Structure formats: structure tokens, C-alpha cells
């Protein structure tokens, strides 16, 4: 099983995690780091909210930490990536509670 680290769980990060886990759930361990408190913000949907086509900002989020974890991802919210050592393939991050992470990975894309 290979390990993939996804940095950022906005629209692109969430789509990547869903694609990986939906197509090959038993082949990859997925670890997600996001500095925010929410997942899957659909920034391009702001026009829909402003234009009144959706009733509120909750329509701009289509996933959650819980949903990604149910698929098998390990998700670290309120956690900032501080460094990536590309030679050693390690992602360094720090959580809002000052927990430090050193997460190795197999491949980069």
C-alpha cells in the first residue's frame, strides 16, 4: 500500500482524495492536511450564493472531515504544512494545538 499526502482540502484536494479512495481504496493510504476548519469549499460557487441561487454558505461545502474519514482518509484540520522535504519525501506540519507531524509519503505527482 502506498501513502499519499494531500495538502489542502479545498475543491481540488477534496476531489483528489475522493478520486483516489473511490477508484483504489485498498491500494493507497491517504493523509490530508488543511489549515482551515472546513473542507471542500467551492469558491467558484460564491456567485451562486451572491446571486441568490443557493440560500446560504452551507451550499458551498459538499464534503466534510467525517465523510473523508469514513472513506478511509486520515484528515488533520487546522494544521499548517510548514515544510516539504522532497528528497526524503517527508511532509512537516503543525496543528493548531502545536502538535507536530512528520508524514512520509511514497510518490509525488
LOKEVEX-891577 format. One record per atom (N, C-alpha, C, O): residue in one letter; x, y, z; atom name. Coordinates in Angstrom, 3 decimals, decimal comma. Each point is the difference from the previous one (the first is absolute). Example, Ala and Ser with C-alpha at 12.3 -4.5 7.8 and 13.67 -1.06 7.14 Angstrom:
BEGIN
  resn         x         y         z  name
     a    13,190    -5,690     7,800     N
     a    -0,890     1,190     0,000    CA
     a     0,900     1,200     0,000     C
     a     1,036    -0,019     0,665     O
     s    -1,386     1,069    -1,385     N
     s     0,820     1,190     0,060    CA
     s    -0,770     1,090     0,730     C
     s     0,509     1,108     0,169     O
//
This chain:
BEGIN
  resn         x         y         z  name
     x     0,857    -1,175     0,000     N
     x    -0,857     1,175     0,000    CA
     x     0,897     1,230     0,000     C
     x     0,932     0,087     0,800     O
     x    -1,201     0,853    -1,678     N
     x     0,774     1,237    -0,033    CA
     x    -0,700     1,075     0,820     C
     x    -1,213    -0,042     0,206     O
     x     1,998     0,998     0,254     N
     x    -0,566     1,118     0,767    CA
     x     0,047     1,254    -0,853     C
     x     1,029     0,332    -0,588     O
     x    -2,162     0,358     0,532     N
     x    -0,120     1,262    -0,723    CA
     x    -0,379     1,069     1,004     C
     x    -0,935    -0,175     0,781     O
     x     1,672     1,300    -0,803     N
     x    -0,322     1,132     0,859    CA
     x    -0,606     1,092    -0,877     C
     x     0,597     0,421    -0,991     O
     x    -1,784     0,027     1,370     N
     x    -0,691     1,075    -0,714    CA
     x     0,061     1,241     0,872     C
     x    -0,388    -0,028     1,168     O
     x     0,878     1,112    -1,743     N
     x     0,108     1,261     0,734    CA
     x    -1,095     0,927    -0,509     C
     x     0,027     0,452    -1,145     O
     x    -0,979    -0,183     2,011     N
     x    -1,124     0,858    -0,354    CA
     x    -1,228    -0,814    -0,362     C
     x     0,049    -0,852    -0,887     O
     x    -1,146     1,117     1,574     N
     x    -1,239    -0,735    -0,251    CA
     x    -1,077     0,923    -0,546     C
     x    -1,182    -0,152     0,307     O
     x     1,612     1,122    -1,129     N
     x    -0,998     0,807    -0,686    CA
     x    -0,577    -0,862    -1,126     C
     x     0,072    -1,227     0,066     O
     x    -0,627     1,838    -1,071     N
     x    -0,653    -0,751    -1,067    CA
     x     0,959    -0,992    -0,670     C
     x    -0,348    -1,170    -0,162     O
     x     1,533     1,611    -0,223     N
     x     0,947    -0,881    -0,694    CA
     x     0,491    -1,122     0,908     C
     x     0,067    -1,153    -0,428     O
     x     0,274     1,470     1,667     N
     x     0,471    -1,023     0,932    CA
     x    -1,060    -1,029     0,308     C
     x     0,283    -1,198     0,038     O
     x    -1,502     1,655     0,181     N
     x    -1,103    -0,914     0,278    CA
     x    -0,277    -0,890    -1,208     C
     x    -0,252    -1,195     0,155     O
     x     0,297     1,766    -1,349     N
     x    -0,208    -0,796    -1,211    CA
     x     1,101    -1,054    -0,136     C
     x    -0,278    -1,138    -0,379     O
     x     1,513     1,506     0,682     N
     x     1,109    -0,961    -0,077    CA
     x    -0,196    -1,142     0,988     C
     x     0,157    -1,167    -0,361     O
     x    -0,497     1,493     1,602     N
     x    -0,204    -1,028     1,021    CA
     x    -1,141    -0,931    -0,406     C
     x     0,137    -1,220     0,081     O
     x    -1,252     1,786    -0,512     N
     x    -1,142    -0,824    -0,418    CA
     x     0,362    -0,904    -1,175     C
     x    -0,381    -1,171    -0,018     O
     x     1,104     1,696    -0,953     N
     x     0,385    -0,796    -1,159    CA
     x     0,906    -1,155     0,406     C
     x    -0,203    -1,135    -0,430     O
     x     1,195     1,424     1,251     N
     x     0,929    -1,044     0,452    CA
     x    -0,743    -1,081     0,767     C
     x     0,167    -1,187    -0,278     O
     x    -0,985     1,590     1,241     N
     x    -0,662    -0,979     0,863    CA
     x    -1,174    -0,706    -0,687     C
     x    -0,331    -1,132     0,352     O
     x    -0,293     1,788    -1,321     N
     x    -1,099    -0,641    -0,723    CA
     x     0,505    -1,006    -1,037     C
     x    -0,671    -0,995    -0,272     O
     x     1,848     1,246    -0,308     N
     x     0,481    -0,871    -1,068    CA
     x     0,951    -1,090     0,488     C
     x     0,089    -1,062    -0,616     O
     x     0,622     1,313     1,713     N
     x     0,968    -1,000     0,483    CA
     x     0,112     0,058     1,519     C
     x     1,078     0,282     0,524     O
     x    -2,159    -0,539     0,187     N
     x     0,004     0,176     1,450    CA
     x     0,970    -0,907     0,747     C
     x     0,482     0,361     1,073     O
     x    -0,195    -1,518    -1,620     N
     x     0,880    -0,938     0,686    CA
     x     1,457     0,128    -0,428     C
     x     0,861    -0,727     0,496     O
     x    -0,585     1,641    -1,406     N
     x     1,362     0,149    -0,512    CA
     x     0,739     1,188     0,594     C
     x     1,224     0,075    -0,108     O
     x    -1,939     0,854     0,731     N
     x     0,638     1,226     0,468    CA
     x    -0,478     0,395     1,397     C
     x    -1,184    -0,084     0,324     O
     x     2,129     0,507     0,474     N
     x    -0,321     0,657     1,268    CA
     x     0,067     1,492    -0,300     C
     x     0,991     0,476    -0,552     O
     x    -2,033     0,263     0,909     N
     x    -0,058     1,433    -0,306    CA
     x    -0,006     0,792     1,301     C
     x    -0,808    -0,242     0,897     O
     x     1,740     1,203    -0,823     N
     x     0,100     0,907     1,139    CA
     x    -0,221     1,408    -0,533     C
     x     0,608     0,396    -0,995     O
     x    -1,477     0,358     1,658     N
     x    -0,367     1,338    -0,455    CA
     x     0,368     1,018     1,079     C
     x    -0,290    -0,198     1,180     O
     x     0,930     1,288    -1,600     N
     x     0,265     1,136     0,878    CA
     x    -0,724     1,216    -0,556     C
     x     0,110     0,303    -1,188     O
     x    -0,850     0,393     2,044     N
     x    -0,647     1,238    -0,418    CA
     x     0,073     1,010     1,135     C
     x    -0,232    -0,341     1,160     O
     x     0,552     1,579    -1,496     N
     x     0,140     1,060     0,994    CA
     x    -1,347     0,550     0,458     C
     x    -0,073     0,709     1,003     O
     x    -0,980    -1,030    -1,725     N
     x    -1,324     0,539     0,315    CA
     x    -0,774    -0,905     0,950     C
     x     0,453    -1,087     0,359     O
     x    -1,631     1,562     0,040     N
     x    -0,877    -0,783     0,873    CA
     x    -1,101    -0,704    -0,788     C
     x    -0,835    -0,694     0,579     O
     x     0,832     0,874    -1,902     N
     x    -1,023    -0,629    -0,829    CA
     x     0,642    -0,629    -1,225     C
     x     1,158     0,266    -0,323     O
     x    -1,927    -1,097    -0,347     N
     x     0,491    -0,742    -1,159    CA
     x    -0,880     0,294    -1,202     C
     x    -1,192     0,279     0,132     O
     x     1,792    -0,345    -1,284     N
     x    -0,683     0,009    -1,301    CA
     x    -0,686     1,315    -0,331     C
     x    -1,059    -0,005    -0,628     O
     x     1,629     1,120     1,030     N
     x    -0,587     1,284    -0,353    CA
     x     0,003     0,157    -1,511     C
     x     1,049    -0,091    -0,639     O
     x    -2,196     0,320     0,084     N
     x    -0,163     0,145    -1,439    CA
     x    -0,008     1,496    -0,328     C
     x    -1,059     0,612    -0,140     O
     x     2,257    -0,038     0,020     N
     x     0,151     1,436    -0,199    CA
     x    -0,749     0,534    -1,206     C
     x    -0,546     1,103     0,042     O
     x     0,518    -1,880    -1,116     N
     x    -0,689     0,473    -1,199    CA
     x    -1,508     0,072     0,212     C
     x    -0,712     0,583    -0,818     O
     x     0,219    -1,172     1,912     N
     x    -1,424     0,058     0,297    CA
     x    -0,432     1,287     0,680     C
     x    -1,195     0,218     0,201     O
     x     2,146     0,640     0,158     N
     x    -0,339     1,269     0,657    CA
     x    -1,020     0,794    -0,821     C
     x    -0,897     0,637     0,552     O
     x     1,048    -0,686    -1,867     N
     x    -0,941     0,738    -0,857    CA
     x    -1,422    -0,529     0,165     C
     x    -0,961     0,761    -0,103     O
     x     0,824    -2,061     0,360     N
     x    -1,330    -0,578     0,208    CA
     x    -0,638     0,527     1,285     C
     x    -1,201     0,268     0,044     O
     x     2,006    -0,127     0,983     N
     x    -0,500     0,520     1,285    CA
     x    -0,340     1,479    -0,136     C
     x    -1,082     0,434     0,394     O
     x     1,999     0,326    -0,947     N
     x    -0,222     1,441    -0,169    CA
     x    -1,206     0,251    -0,897     C
     x    -0,770     0,931     0,234     O
     x     0,608    -1,766    -1,267     N
     x    -1,120     0,152    -0,935    CA
     x    -1,306    -0,573     0,510     C
     x    -1,018     0,070    -0,689     O
     x     1,030    -0,643     1,901     N
     x    -1,221    -0,523     0,588    CA
     x    -0,444    -1,352    -0,541     C
     x    -1,122    -0,430     0,265     O
     x     1,990    -0,250    -1,024     N
     x    -0,366    -1,305    -0,557    CA
     x     0,131    -1,116     1,041     C
     x    -0,613    -1,058    -0,143     O
     x     1,401     1,290     1,175     N
     x     0,019    -0,881     1,164    CA
     x    -0,262     0,885     1,209     C
     x     0,332     1,186    -0,004     O
     x    -0,928    -1,766     1,034     N
     x    -0,496     0,819     1,106    CA
     x     1,055     0,448     1,000     C
     x    -0,225     0,964     0,731     O
     x     1,362    -1,632    -0,679     N
     x     0,995     0,395     0,986    CA
     x     1,341    -0,654    -0,250     C
     x     0,145    -0,803    -0,922     O
     x     0,827     1,140     1,731     N
     x     1,357    -0,493    -0,229    CA
     x     0,144    -1,504     0,182     C
     x     0,959    -0,583    -0,507     O
     x    -1,882    -0,063     1,214     N
     x     0,103    -1,453     0,187    CA
     x    -0,044    -0,736    -1,339     C
     x     0,491    -1,124    -0,099     O
     x    -1,062     1,734    -0,915     N
     x    -0,049    -0,598    -1,335    CA
     x     1,349     0,003    -0,704     C
     x     0,149    -0,602    -1,063     O
     x     0,837     1,277     1,652     N
     x     1,326     0,072    -0,604    CA
     x     0,921    -1,114     0,501     C
     x     1,170    -0,057    -0,379     O
     x    -1,686    -0,811     1,211     N
     x     0,779    -1,108     0,550    CA
     x    -0,719    -1,304    -0,325     C
     x    -1,162    -0,175     0,368     O
     x     1,837    -0,732    -1,049     N
     x    -0,652    -1,242    -0,413    CA
     x     0,629    -1,233     0,631     C
     x    -0,378    -1,125    -0,325     O
     x     1,320     1,326     1,208     N
     x     0,626    -1,116     0,699    CA
     x     0,328     0,461     1,405     C
     x    -0,296     1,136     0,372     O
     x     0,907    -2,015     0,412     N
     x     0,379     0,352     1,362    CA
     x     1,137    -0,904     0,454     C
     x     0,330    -0,992    -0,651     O
     x     0,252     1,354     1,764     N
     x     1,045    -0,832     0,589    CA
     x    -0,543    -1,404     0,262     C
     x     0,665    -0,998    -0,276     O
     x    -1,861     0,941     0,804     N
     x    -0,625    -1,290     0,324    CA
     x    -0,180    -0,865    -1,244     C
     x     0,301    -1,193     0,032     O
     x    -0,789     1,778    -1,127     N
     x    -0,212    -0,767    -1,229    CA
     x     1,308    -0,548    -0,560     C
     x     0,056    -1,148    -0,439     O
     x     0,996     1,965     0,454     N
     x     1,290    -0,478    -0,509    CA
     x     0,578    -1,080     0,899     C
     x     0,610    -0,955    -0,482     O
     x    -0,798     1,104     1,784     N
     x     0,483    -1,020     0,928    CA
     x    -0,777    -1,305    -0,166     C
     x     0,574    -1,082     0,124     O
     x    -1,865     1,177    -0,401     N
     x    -0,796    -1,211    -0,231    CA
     x     0,490    -0,766    -1,220     C
     x    -0,144    -1,221    -0,074     O
     x     0,724     1,941    -0,884     N
     x     0,561    -0,646    -1,186    CA
     x     1,389    -0,583     0,276     C
     x     0,516    -0,790    -0,791     O
     x     0,083     1,183     1,920     N
     x     1,301    -0,551     0,357    CA
     x     1,142     0,984     0,085     C
     x     1,121    -0,395     0,320     O
     x    -1,365     1,656    -0,592     N
     x     1,070     1,000     0,079    CA
     x     0,267     0,380     1,453     C
     x    -0,908    -0,016     0,832     O
     x     2,144     0,352    -0,541     N
     x     0,353     0,593     1,294    CA
     x     0,060     1,509    -0,255     C
     x     0,801     0,461    -0,813     O
     x    -1,634     0,294     1,497     N
     x    -0,150     1,422    -0,293    CA
     x     0,414     0,832     1,208     C
     x    -0,521    -0,182     1,101     O
     x     1,466     1,099    -1,319     N
     x     0,469     0,909     1,042    CA
     x    -0,459     1,417    -0,350     C
     x     0,535     0,625    -0,916     O
     x    -1,531    -0,125     1,653     N
     x    -0,502     1,358    -0,224    CA
     x     0,756     0,970     0,891     C
     x     0,648    -0,398     0,968     O
     x    -0,742     1,688    -1,312     N
     x     0,688     1,063     0,744    CA
     x     1,478    -0,345     0,161     C
     x     0,595     0,224     1,054     O
     x    -0,022    -0,770    -2,116     N
     x     1,386    -0,444     0,007    CA
     x     0,706     0,580    -1,220     C
     x    -0,427    -0,199    -1,138     O
     x     1,510     0,914     1,396     N
     x     0,749     0,682    -1,050    CA
     x     1,237    -0,793    -0,378     C
     x     0,780    -0,401     0,863     O
     x    -0,605     0,176    -2,154     N
     x     1,233    -0,624    -0,480    CA
     x     1,095     1,052     0,069     C
     x    -0,135     1,090    -0,555     O
     x     1,209    -1,423     1,236     N
     x     1,089     0,953     0,210    CA
     x     1,192    -0,241    -0,912     C
     x     0,793     0,907    -0,252     O
     x    -0,669    -2,145    -0,247     N
     x     1,155    -0,328    -0,839    CA
     x    -0,270    -1,311    -0,710     C
     x    -0,694    -0,875     0,517     O
     x     1,258     0,755    -1,718     N
     x    -0,025    -1,269    -0,723    CA
     x     1,436    -0,320    -0,385     C
     x     0,655     0,783    -0,687     O
     x    -0,174    -1,921     1,126     N
     x     1,329    -0,465    -0,377    CA
     x    -0,197    -0,953    -1,176     C
     x    -0,315    -1,176     0,184     O
     x     0,502     1,695    -1,385     N
     x    -0,257    -0,789    -1,203    CA
     x     1,024    -1,116    -0,174     C
     x    -0,326    -1,054    -0,547     O
     x     1,541     1,266     0,995     N
     x     1,028    -1,028    -0,121    CA
     x    -0,304    -1,201     0,889     C
     x     0,139    -1,144    -0,431     O
     x    -0,552     1,400     1,664     N
     x    -0,309    -1,079     0,949    CA
     x    -1,466    -0,418    -0,046     C
     x    -0,386    -0,993     0,617     O
     x    -0,433     1,753    -1,352     N
     x    -1,445    -0,256    -0,140    CA
     x    -0,692     0,003     1,357     C
     x    -0,613    -0,983     0,414     O
     x     0,733     2,133     0,268     N
     x    -0,652     0,192     1,295    CA
     x    -0,690     1,356     0,005     C
     x     0,580     1,010    -0,397     O
     x    -1,838    -1,004     0,857     N
     x    -0,754     1,235     0,178    CA
     x     0,003     0,313     1,493     C
     x    -0,319    -0,855     0,826     O
     x     0,683     2,088    -0,494     N
     x     0,012     0,471     1,388    CA
     x    -1,169     0,960     0,186     C
     x    -0,248     0,860    -0,845     O
     x    -0,463    -1,011     1,949     N
     x    -1,164     0,851     0,253    CA
     x    -0,136     0,253     1,493     C
     x     0,563    -0,714     0,829     O
     x    -1,334     1,761    -0,511     N
     x    -0,279     0,317     1,400    CA
     x    -1,473     0,319     0,155     C
     x    -0,562     0,821    -0,725     O
     x    -0,056    -1,498     1,699     N
     x    -1,411     0,206     0,275    CA
     x    -0,234     1,230     0,845     C
     x     0,930     0,546     0,594     O
     x    -2,170    -0,115    -0,544     N
     x    -0,378     1,155     0,815    CA
     x     0,274    -0,209     1,474     C
     x     0,155     0,963     0,751     O
     x    -0,096    -2,211    -0,334     N
     x     0,318    -0,320     1,389    CA
     x     1,507    -0,214     0,202     C
     x     0,430    -0,493     1,043     O
     x     0,366     0,869    -2,054     N
     x     1,466    -0,095    -0,015    CA
     x     0,520    -1,428    -0,155     C
     x     1,191    -0,246     0,189     O
     x    -2,067    -0,691    -0,530     N
     x     0,454    -1,349    -0,324    CA
     x     0,814     0,074    -1,288     C
     x    -0,407     0,641    -0,969     O
     x     1,537    -1,288     0,973     N
     x     0,856    -0,016    -1,194    CA
     x    -0,097    -1,349    -0,689     C
     x    -0,051    -1,050     0,641     O
     x     0,026     1,110    -1,965     N
     x    -0,121    -1,207    -0,811    CA
     x     1,187    -0,101    -0,954     C
     x     0,442     1,003    -0,562     O
     x     0,063    -2,201     0,387     N
     x     0,974    -0,327    -1,037    CA
     x    -0,601    -1,179    -0,756     C
     x     0,040    -1,135     0,474     O
     x    -0,589     1,406    -1,638     N
     x    -0,738    -1,020    -0,738    CA
     x     0,752    -0,394    -1,266     C
     x     0,045     0,775    -0,955     O
     x     0,550    -1,975     0,935     N
     x     0,660    -0,459    -1,216    CA
     x    -1,016    -0,393    -1,069     C
     x    -1,140    -0,346     0,311     O
     x     1,562     0,402    -1,561     N
     x    -0,865    -0,419    -1,091    CA
     x     0,838    -0,739    -1,049     C
     x     1,225     0,124    -0,026     O
     x    -1,890    -0,883    -0,826     N
     x     0,725    -0,780    -1,010    CA
     x     0,237     0,751    -1,301     C
     x     1,117     0,010    -0,518     O
     x    -2,145     0,610    -0,005     N
     x     0,091     0,615    -1,325    CA
     x    -0,487     1,436     0,031     C
     x    -0,796     0,382     0,858     O
     x     1,276     0,400    -1,793     N
     x    -0,527     1,357    -0,170    CA
     x    -0,464     0,141    -1,451     C
     x     0,546    -0,622    -0,911     O
     x    -1,556     1,447     0,728     N
     x    -0,596     0,162    -1,317    CA
     x     0,124     1,439    -0,440     C
     x    -0,443     0,352    -1,093     O
//
